[in-house]
Amino acid sequence: MDIYKVIHDLMQEKKRLDAVIASLETRSNGSTRAKSRRGRKSMNAEERAAVSRRMAAYWAARRGQQTNNASAKHASSSDAPTSMPPVIELARAAASGYEASLA
């Protein structure tokens, strides 16, 4: 068994496979590839009207919620502090735990 002949045959096979791979890559990169759309999907008139109705109802509810909150703030005369949002309370708890671990 001649090792040089085996190496030579394997190198020729490698060259042949490289050529086949290159031809397949050029075919896949050609015009047959589906082009992807970028950006927003365009809406027809019915979809725009539906979104408009949903957003109008959303903002009407938000305005009603704000006026209810504003009237409730004016109606209460207690000077009790309001509770912190949960995220801030978690951050303060984590910070105090961190400070305690440093001491």
N, C-alpha and C positions, 0 to 999 in steps of 0.2 A: 504494500500500500504506500503510494507516493504521497506524502503530506503536501508537497508543493502543488501537485495536480489537484488535490482536494481544495486547497486554498484558492487556486485559480478558478476552479469551477464555482465555488461559493461567491467569489467576487463578481463573476459574470452574472450569476443569478441575482446578486444584490443590485447590479446596474440595471438589469431587466426590470426588477421590482420597483426601483426608483423611477424608471421611465413610466411604468404603468401608473404609479401613484401620482406623478406629475400630470399625466394626461387626465386622470380622474379629477384632480383638483382644479384644472382649468375648465373642465366641463361644469363642475359645481359652482364655479365663480362666474359663469356666463350669464346670459340673459334669461336662462330658465329659472333662475332664483326668484322667488316671490319677494316683492319689495314691501317693506313694512311701512305703514302710515305713521307719521309722527304728528304730535300735537293733539289738539282736542277733536273729539268726534263732533261733526256738525249735526245740528238738530233740525228737524222739520218744524213746521209751524205748530202742529199739535203738541209736540214735545215741549216747545218753548212756552206755549200757553199753560200746559200742565205745571211746569216748573214755576211759572209766574204765579199761578194760583197757590201753590204750596208755599212759596216764599212770602206772599202777601199774608197768608194765614199765620205763618211763623212770626213775622214781624208784628202783626196785630196782637198776637199772644204775648210777645215780648214787651210791647208798649203797655199792655194791660198789666203785666206782672210788675213793671217798673213803677207804674202809678200806684199800684197796691202797696208796694214796698215803701214808696215815698210817703204815702199817707199814713202808713203804720209807724214810720219813724217819727213823723210829726205828732202823732197821737200819743206816743209813749213819752212820758216826761222823766223816766228814770235815767240816771246817768251811769247805769251799769255797763261795764265794757262788753263789747260784743265778742263772741268766741272767734278764735283764729280759724282760718281754713285748715283742713286736715293736713295739707302738705306742709304748712309752716309749723304746725304742732309736731309733726314727725321730724322735721329738720331740727327743731329746738331740742327734742328728746335725743336725737342722735348726737348733736353737738355737746349736750351736757354729759352724755355717756363718754364721749371722746375726751372731754376735759377731765372727767373723773379718772380716766385711765392714765392720763398724764401725771396726775398728782401722786 
